[in-house]
Amino acid sequence: MFDAFRNLWKVGDIRKRILVTLLMLVIYRLGSHVPAPGVNIAVLGEYFDRMRGSVLGLFDMFVGGNLSRATIFALGIMPYISASIILQILGSTIPFYQRLSKEGEEGRRKMTQHIRYLTVGIAIIQSTSFSIFLQNLSVGGVPVLPDSTLFVKFAIIVTMTAGTIFLMWLGELITEKGIGNGVSLLIMMSILARIPSQLIRFYQMLMAGAKSWIFGFLTIVFAVAVIAAVVFVTQAQRRIPVQYAKRVKGRKVYGGQSTHLPLNVNTAGVIPIIFAQSALMIVPTFAGFFKGQIWADWIVNVLSPSGFLYNALFVILIIMFAYVYTAIVLNPQELAGNLKKYGGFIPGIRPGRTTAEYIDRTIARITLPGATFFAVIAVLPVIFTAKFNLPFYFGGTSIIIVVGVALDTARQLESQLLMRHYDGFMKKGRIRGRRR
């Protein structure tokens, strides 16, 4: 492994890509400390401490705490993610975008342009809503936005929208000239940025005797076990054998080889968890604005993240959204059509509609255990954190994102090494990029 890291640094092109990636991430972290104009950051931070576990707290986790500090990157890269998901859904439902998705490089370029335009629109809407929210917010009688003039609100909208556009450019630059997916790396960096301070608080609790060292050791074992399980399931595949028929052209024989159609156990990734959390947080967050009224307090108590009803609904919604998103991403008819087009077939299954039905049944079977596992991973840490009063949120969403992005980046680095005839990170590794 250490030889592989040395080889990465030896190759000039890889070294340049790594340095570009690190430089872009450093710029992102520096910008995360530049506040938007006119905001009382101390009062806003106090409010977000109270709102931990709400939609705002969830959003703040994905943007690395930038929202609670009202920085120029307060919206993070989330408007770009939302735009990408919306265009992806439209690509499977609207005929115009279906045609674009089939036009190759030119179609992808147009889709990317539409995603950028939609990102700017979403960022303007979100920044405008956030400025109005700040104008009406006060904690203990102290306003978060002391000077709520039209100019100050316009400055907040412009700076936060510009921050999102800059992050969008930064992510695309990393993807093009760096290593890994730029947008995913920015999200991972936002999540990891909060870990050092949380670990320091946990260490201070151990030193002060608030928690025992045995408890600390068991917590580390639990965290490692969860991460290992997430890695295992993220890498898991159901491989459907595919045989290609032999074709004779002139004196040459084409095809005849055997391969497989890989179907990931967790095709939807972290998207179902994000959707489920957002859906469950909307109602109690809205009720929180009417604190003191009987119905509002009842909703907040019933849908508490540590309550049974919340976690039961959470599991059900994750499984439901996993099926919905998988159906959007994977089209069995299209997969069967591509196999038939290139002379491929699944042994024992008729080409065409029968193959599509077989693939659809297989996807339905592997989606359930994959979605159930990630639902358990998402729920267990919430219960663990609430029951043992940890000073950090060891959440399933953040783990799945960090593990997925880390594995993808490692695969790309290893591919760069193998292209230049170097060994990978592990001689007997399980990174999918080097499997035969």
C-alpha positions as CSV (number, residue, x, y, z in Angstrom):
1,M,0.0,0.0,0.0
2,F,2.8,2.4,0.9
3,D,4.5,1.6,-2.4
4,A,1.3,2.6,-4.2
5,F,1.2,6.0,-2.5
6,R,4.8,6.6,-3.4
7,N,3.9,5.6,-7.0
8,L,1.1,8.1,-7.0
9,W,3.5,10.9,-6.1
10,K,6.0,9.7,-8.7
11,V,3.7,10.1,-11.7
12,G,3.6,13.8,-12.6
13,D,0.0,13.8,-14.0
14,I,-1.4,12.1,-10.9
15,R,0.6,14.3,-8.6
16,K,-0.8,17.4,-10.4
17,R,-4.3,16.1,-10.1
18,I,-4.0,15.4,-6.4
19,L,-2.5,18.9,-5.7
20,V,-5.3,20.5,-7.7
21,T,-7.9,18.6,-5.7
22,L,-6.3,19.5,-2.4
23,L,-6.0,23.2,-3.4
24,M,-9.7,23.4,-4.3
25,L,-10.7,21.7,-1.0
26,V,-8.5,24.2,0.9
27,I,-10.2,27.1,-0.9
28,Y,-13.6,25.7,0.0
29,R,-12.7,25.5,3.6
30,L,-11.3,29.0,3.7
31,G,-14.5,30.4,2.1
32,S,-16.4,28.6,4.8
33,H,-15.2,31.1,7.3
34,V,-16.2,34.3,5.3
35,P,-19.6,35.5,6.7
36,A,-22.4,37.0,4.7
37,P,-23.0,40.7,5.5
38,G,-25.1,42.0,8.3
39,V,-25.8,38.7,10.2
40,N,-25.3,38.3,14.0
41,I,-23.5,35.0,13.8
42,A,-23.5,34.4,17.6
43,V,-27.3,34.7,17.9
44,L,-27.8,32.5,14.8
45,G,-25.5,29.8,16.1
46,E,-27.5,29.8,19.4
47,Y,-30.7,29.3,17.4
48,F,-29.3,26.4,15.4
49,D,-28.1,24.7,18.6
50,R,-31.8,24.6,19.6
51,M,-32.9,23.4,16.1
52,R,-30.5,20.4,16.0
53,G,-32.4,17.4,14.6
54,S,-34.7,19.5,12.4
55,V,-34.6,20.0,8.7
56,L,-32.4,23.0,9.2
57,G,-30.0,20.9,11.3
58,L,-29.9,18.2,8.6
59,F,-29.2,20.8,5.9
60,D,-26.5,22.4,8.1
61,M,-24.8,19.0,8.4
62,F,-24.5,18.7,4.6
63,V,-23.0,22.2,4.2
64,G,-20.4,21.7,7.0
65,G,-22.0,24.2,9.4
66,N,-22.0,27.0,6.9
67,L,-25.7,27.6,7.3
68,S,-25.5,28.1,11.1
69,R,-22.6,30.6,10.5
70,A,-24.4,32.3,7.6
71,T,-21.2,32.2,5.4
72,I,-21.0,32.9,1.7
73,F,-21.2,29.1,1.2
74,A,-24.3,28.8,3.5
75,L,-26.3,27.0,0.7
76,G,-23.4,24.7,0.0
77,I,-23.6,22.6,-3.2
78,M,-27.1,21.4,-2.3
79,P,-28.9,23.5,-5.0
80,Y,-26.7,21.7,-7.6
81,I,-27.6,18.3,-6.1
82,S,-31.3,19.2,-6.1
83,A,-31.1,20.4,-9.7
84,S,-29.2,17.2,-10.8
85,I,-31.9,15.0,-9.1
86,I,-34.7,17.0,-10.7
87,L,-33.1,16.7,-14.2
88,Q,-32.5,13.0,-13.6
89,I,-36.2,12.5,-12.8
90,L,-37.2,14.6,-15.9
91,G,-34.8,12.5,-18.0
92,S,-37.0,9.4,-17.3
93,T,-40.4,11.1,-17.7
94,I,-40.2,14.1,-20.1
95,P,-39.7,13.1,-23.8
96,F,-37.4,16.1,-24.5
97,Y,-35.0,15.1,-21.8
98,Q,-35.2,11.5,-22.8
99,R,-34.0,12.4,-26.2
100,L,-31.2,14.5,-24.7
101,S,-30.0,11.6,-22.6
102,K,-29.7,9.5,-25.8
103,E,-27.7,12.1,-27.8
104,G,-24.3,11.2,-26.4
105,E,-21.8,13.9,-25.6
106,E,-23.8,16.7,-27.1
107,G,-26.9,15.7,-25.1
108,R,-24.9,15.5,-21.8
109,R,-23.5,18.9,-22.5
110,K,-27.0,20.4,-22.9
111,M,-28.2,18.6,-19.8
112,T,-25.3,20.0,-17.8
113,Q,-26.1,23.5,-19.0
114,H,-29.7,23.1,-17.9
115,I,-28.6,21.8,-14.5
116,R,-26.5,25.0,-14.1
117,Y,-29.4,27.2,-15.0
118,L,-31.7,25.4,-12.6
119,T,-29.0,25.5,-9.9
120,V,-28.9,29.3,-10.1
121,G,-32.7,29.5,-9.9
122,I,-32.9,27.2,-6.9
123,A,-30.0,29.1,-5.2
124,I,-31.8,32.4,-5.7
125,I,-35.0,31.0,-4.2
126,Q,-33.3,29.5,-1.2
127,S,-31.1,32.5,-0.5
128,T,-34.2,34.8,-0.7
129,S,-36.1,32.5,1.7
130,F,-33.2,32.4,4.0
131,S,-32.8,36.2,4.1
132,I,-36.5,36.6,4.9
133,F,-36.1,33.9,7.6
134,L,-33.2,35.8,9.1
135,Q,-35.1,39.1,9.1
136,N,-37.9,37.6,11.2
137,L,-35.7,35.6,13.5
138,S,-34.6,36.7,17.0
139,V,-33.3,34.8,20.0
140,G,-34.0,36.2,23.5
141,G,-35.2,39.4,21.9
142,V,-31.9,39.9,20.0
143,P,-32.5,40.0,16.2
144,V,-30.3,37.9,14.0
145,L,-30.4,40.6,11.3
146,P,-30.0,43.9,13.2
147,D,-30.1,45.9,10.0
148,S,-32.9,44.4,7.9
149,T,-32.9,46.9,5.1
150,L,-33.5,46.0,1.5
151,F,-29.9,46.5,0.6
152,V,-28.7,44.1,3.3
153,K,-31.1,41.4,2.2
154,F,-30.1,41.9,-1.4
155,A,-26.4,41.6,-0.4
156,I,-27.2,38.3,1.4
157,I,-29.0,36.9,-1.6
158,V,-26.2,37.9,-4.0
159,T,-23.4,36.6,-1.9
160,M,-25.0,33.2,-1.1
161,T,-26.1,32.7,-4.7
162,A,-22.6,33.6,-5.9
163,G,-21.1,31.2,-3.3
164,T,-23.2,28.3,-4.7
165,I,-22.2,29.1,-8.3
166,F,-18.5,29.3,-7.2
167,L,-18.8,25.9,-5.5
168,M,-20.5,24.5,-8.6
169,W,-17.5,25.7,-10.7
170,L,-15.1,24.3,-8.0
171,G,-16.7,20.9,-8.1
172,E,-16.6,20.7,-11.9
173,L,-13.0,21.8,-11.9
174,I,-12.1,19.0,-9.4
175,T,-13.9,16.5,-11.6
176,E,-12.2,17.7,-14.8
177,K,-8.6,18.4,-13.5
178,G,-8.5,16.6,-10.2
179,I,-9.3,13.2,-8.7
180,G,-12.7,11.9,-7.9
181,N,-16.2,13.5,-8.3
182,G,-15.8,17.1,-7.3
183,V,-19.4,17.7,-6.0
184,S,-19.2,14.5,-3.9
185,L,-15.8,15.5,-2.5
186,L,-17.2,18.9,-1.4
187,I,-20.1,17.2,0.5
188,M,-17.7,14.7,2.1
189,M,-15.4,17.6,3.2
190,S,-18.4,19.4,4.7
191,I,-19.2,16.3,6.8
192,L,-15.6,15.6,7.8
193,A,-15.0,19.3,8.8
194,R,-17.2,18.9,11.9
195,I,-15.6,15.6,13.1
196,P,-12.4,17.0,14.8
197,S,-14.3,19.4,17.1
198,Q,-16.8,16.7,18.0
199,L,-14.0,14.2,18.8
200,I,-12.3,16.8,21.0
201,R,-15.5,17.2,23.0
202,F,-15.8,13.5,23.3
203,Y,-12.2,13.2,24.5
204,Q,-12.9,16.0,27.1
205,M,-15.9,14.1,28.4
206,L,-13.7,11.0,28.8
207,M,-11.0,13.0,30.6
208,A,-13.6,14.7,32.9
209,G,-15.1,11.3,33.8
210,A,-18.5,12.1,32.3
211,K,-18.0,8.9,30.2
212,S,-15.9,5.9,31.1
213,W,-13.0,4.8,29.0
214,I,-14.7,1.4,28.4
215,F,-17.6,3.2,26.9
216,G,-15.2,5.1,24.7
217,F,-13.6,1.9,23.5
218,L,-17.0,0.3,22.8
219,T,-18.0,3.4,20.9
220,I,-15.0,3.1,18.6
221,V,-15.6,-0.6,18.1
222,F,-19.2,0.1,17.2
223,A,-18.2,2.9,14.8
224,V,-15.7,0.7,13.0
225,A,-18.2,-2.2,12.7
226,V,-20.8,0.1,11.2
227,I,-18.3,1.5,8.7
228,A,-17.1,-1.9,7.7
229,A,-20.7,-3.1,7.2
230,V,-21.4,-0.1,5.0
231,V,-18.3,-0.7,2.9
232,F,-19.4,-4.4,2.4
233,V,-22.9,-3.6,1.3
234,T,-21.9,-0.6,-0.8
235,Q,-19.6,-2.9,-2.7
236,A,-22.1,-5.8,-2.9
237,Q,-23.4,-6.7,-6.4
238,R,-25.7,-9.3,-8.0
239,R,-24.0,-10.4,-11.2
240,I,-26.3,-11.7,-13.8
241,P,-24.4,-13.9,-16.3
242,V,-24.6,-12.7,-19.9
243,Q,-23.6,-14.7,-23.1
244,Y,-23.0,-13.0,-26.4
245,A,-23.7,-14.9,-29.6
246,K,-21.0,-15.5,-32.1
247,R,-21.2,-13.5,-35.3
248,V,-19.2,-14.2,-38.5
249,K,-18.1,-11.3,-40.6
250,G,-15.9,-12.3,-43.5
251,R,-13.2,-14.4,-42.0
252,K,-13.5,-13.0,-38.5
253,V,-15.7,-14.3,-35.7
254,Y,-17.0,-11.8,-33.2
255,G,-18.7,-12.3,-29.9
256,G,-19.1,-15.6,-28.1
257,Q,-17.6,-14.4,-24.8
258,S,-19.3,-14.6,-21.4
259,T,-19.6,-11.6,-19.1
260,H,-22.1,-10.4,-16.5
261,L,-24.5,-7.6,-15.8
262,P,-23.7,-6.0,-12.5
263,L,-26.6,-4.8,-10.3
264,N,-25.7,-3.0,-7.1
265,V,-27.5,-4.1,-4.0
266,N,-27.7,-0.4,-3.0
267,T,-28.5,1.3,-6.4
268,A,-30.2,4.3,-4.8
269,G,-27.3,5.1,-2.5
270,V,-28.0,7.7,0.2
271,I,-30.8,9.4,-1.7
272,P,-33.7,7.5,0.1
273,I,-32.3,8.4,3.5
274,I,-32.1,12.1,2.6
275,F,-35.6,12.1,1.2
276,A,-37.0,10.2,4.2
277,Q,-35.3,12.5,6.7
278,S,-36.5,15.6,4.9
279,A,-40.1,14.3,4.7
280,L,-40.2,13.4,8.4
281,M,-38.5,16.6,9.6
282,I,-40.8,19.0,7.7
283,V,-43.9,18.6,10.0
284,P,-42.1,18.8,13.4
285,T,-40.0,21.7,12.1
286,F,-43.1,23.6,11.1
287,A,-44.8,22.8,14.4
288,G,-41.7,24.1,16.2
289,F,-42.5,27.6,15.0
290,F,-45.8,27.4,17.1
291,K,-44.1,26.1,20.3
292,G,-46.3,26.4,23.3
293,Q,-49.5,25.4,21.6
294,I,-50.8,21.9,22.5
295,W,-51.1,20.5,19.0
296,A,-47.6,21.7,18.1
297,D,-45.9,20.3,21.2
298,W,-47.7,17.0,20.7
299,I,-46.4,16.7,17.1
300,V,-42.9,17.6,18.2
301,N,-43.0,14.9,21.0
302,V,-44.5,12.2,18.8
303,L,-42.1,12.7,15.9
304,S,-39.0,13.0,18.1
305,P,-36.0,11.4,16.4
306,S,-35.5,9.1,19.4
307,G,-39.2,8.1,19.4
308,F,-40.6,4.7,18.2
309,L,-43.1,6.2,15.7
310,Y,-40.4,8.4,14.0
311,N,-38.0,5.5,13.6
312,A,-40.7,3.2,12.3
313,L,-41.8,5.7,9.7
314,F,-38.2,6.4,8.9
315,V,-37.5,2.8,8.0
316,I,-40.7,2.5,5.9
317,L,-40.0,5.7,4.0
318,I,-36.4,4.7,3.3
319,I,-37.5,1.3,1.8
320,M,-40.2,3.0,-0.2
321,F,-38.0,5.8,-1.6
322,A,-35.3,3.1,-2.4
323,Y,-37.7,1.3,-4.7
324,V,-38.9,4.6,-6.3
325,Y,-35.4,6.0,-7.0
326,T,-34.1,2.6,-8.2
327,A,-37.0,2.5,-10.7
328,I,-36.0,5.9,-11.9
329,V,-32.3,5.1,-12.3
330,L,-32.6,1.5,-13.7
331,N,-34.9,0.7,-16.6
332,P,-35.2,-3.1,-17.1
333,Q,-36.7,-2.6,-20.6
334,E,-33.7,-0.4,-21.6
335,L,-31.2,-2.9,-20.2
336,A,-32.9,-5.8,-22.0
337,G,-33.1,-3.8,-25.2
338,N,-29.4,-3.0,-25.1
339,L,-28.5,-6.7,-24.5
340,K,-30.7,-7.8,-27.5
341,K,-29.2,-5.0,-29.7
342,Y,-25.7,-6.2,-29.2
343,G,-26.5,-9.9,-29.4
344,G,-26.4,-10.6,-25.7
345,F,-28.7,-12.9,-23.7
346,I,-29.1,-14.3,-20.2
347,P,-28.7,-18.1,-20.3
348,G,-32.1,-19.8,-20.0
349,I,-34.0,-16.5,-20.5
350,R,-35.7,-15.4,-23.7
351,P,-34.4,-12.1,-25.1
352,G,-36.8,-9.1,-25.0
353,R,-39.7,-8.8,-22.7
354,T,-38.9,-12.0,-20.7
355,T,-35.4,-10.7,-20.0
356,A,-36.8,-7.3,-18.9
357,E,-39.2,-9.1,-16.5
358,Y,-36.3,-11.2,-15.1
359,I,-34.1,-8.2,-14.6
360,D,-37.0,-6.4,-12.9
361,R,-37.6,-9.3,-10.5
362,T,-34.0,-9.5,-9.7
363,I,-33.8,-5.7,-9.0
364,A,-36.9,-5.9,-6.7
365,R,-35.4,-8.8,-4.7
366,I,-31.9,-7.3,-4.1
367,T,-33.3,-3.8,-3.4
368,L,-35.3,-4.9,-0.3
369,P,-32.3,-6.3,1.7
370,G,-30.1,-3.4,0.6
371,A,-32.7,-0.8,1.5
372,T,-33.4,-2.6,4.8
373,F,-29.8,-2.6,5.8
374,F,-29.3,1.1,5.1
375,A,-32.5,1.8,7.0
376,V,-31.0,-0.1,10.0
377,I,-27.7,1.8,9.7
378,A,-29.6,5.1,9.6
379,V,-31.8,4.3,12.6
380,L,-29.3,2.6,14.9
381,P,-26.9,5.5,15.3
382,V,-29.8,7.9,16.0
383,I,-30.9,5.7,18.9
384,F,-27.3,5.1,20.0
385,T,-26.6,8.9,20.1
386,A,-29.9,9.8,21.9
387,K,-29.6,6.9,24.5
388,F,-26.0,7.5,25.5
389,N,-25.9,11.3,25.1
390,L,-22.9,11.4,22.8
391,P,-21.5,14.9,22.0
392,F,-21.6,14.1,18.3
393,Y,-24.1,12.8,15.8
394,F,-22.9,9.4,14.4
395,G,-25.5,9.3,11.7
396,G,-26.0,6.8,8.9
397,T,-26.4,9.5,6.2
398,S,-23.0,10.9,6.8
399,I,-21.3,7.5,7.0
400,I,-22.8,6.3,3.7
401,I,-21.8,9.5,1.9
402,V,-18.2,9.5,3.3
403,V,-17.7,5.7,2.6
404,G,-19.2,5.9,-0.9
405,V,-17.1,9.0,-1.9
406,A,-13.9,7.5,-0.4
407,L,-14.4,4.2,-2.2
408,D,-15.1,6.0,-5.5
409,T,-12.0,8.2,-5.1
410,A,-9.8,5.2,-4.2
411,R,-11.1,3.4,-7.3
412,Q,-10.2,6.3,-9.5
413,L,-6.7,6.6,-8.0
414,E,-6.1,2.9,-8.4
415,S,-7.3,3.0,-12.1
416,Q,-4.7,5.8,-12.7
417,L,-2.0,3.5,-11.3
418,L,-3.1,0.5,-13.3
419,M,-3.2,2.5,-16.5
420,R,0.5,3.3,-16.0
421,H,1.3,-0.4,-15.2
422,Y,1.8,0.1,-11.4
423,D,0.4,-2.1,-8.7
424,G,-2.8,-1.0,-7.0
425,F,-3.2,-0.3,-3.3
426,M,-3.6,-3.9,-2.3
427,K,-2.3,-7.0,-4.1
428,K,-5.3,-9.0,-3.0
429,G,-7.7,-6.0,-2.8
430,R,-11.4,-5.9,-3.1
431,I,-11.7,-2.5,-4.8
432,R,-14.2,-3.1,-7.6
433,G,-12.2,-1.0,-10.1
434,R,-9.5,-3.8,-10.4
435,R,-11.8,-6.9,-10.3
436,R,-11.6,-9.1,-13.3
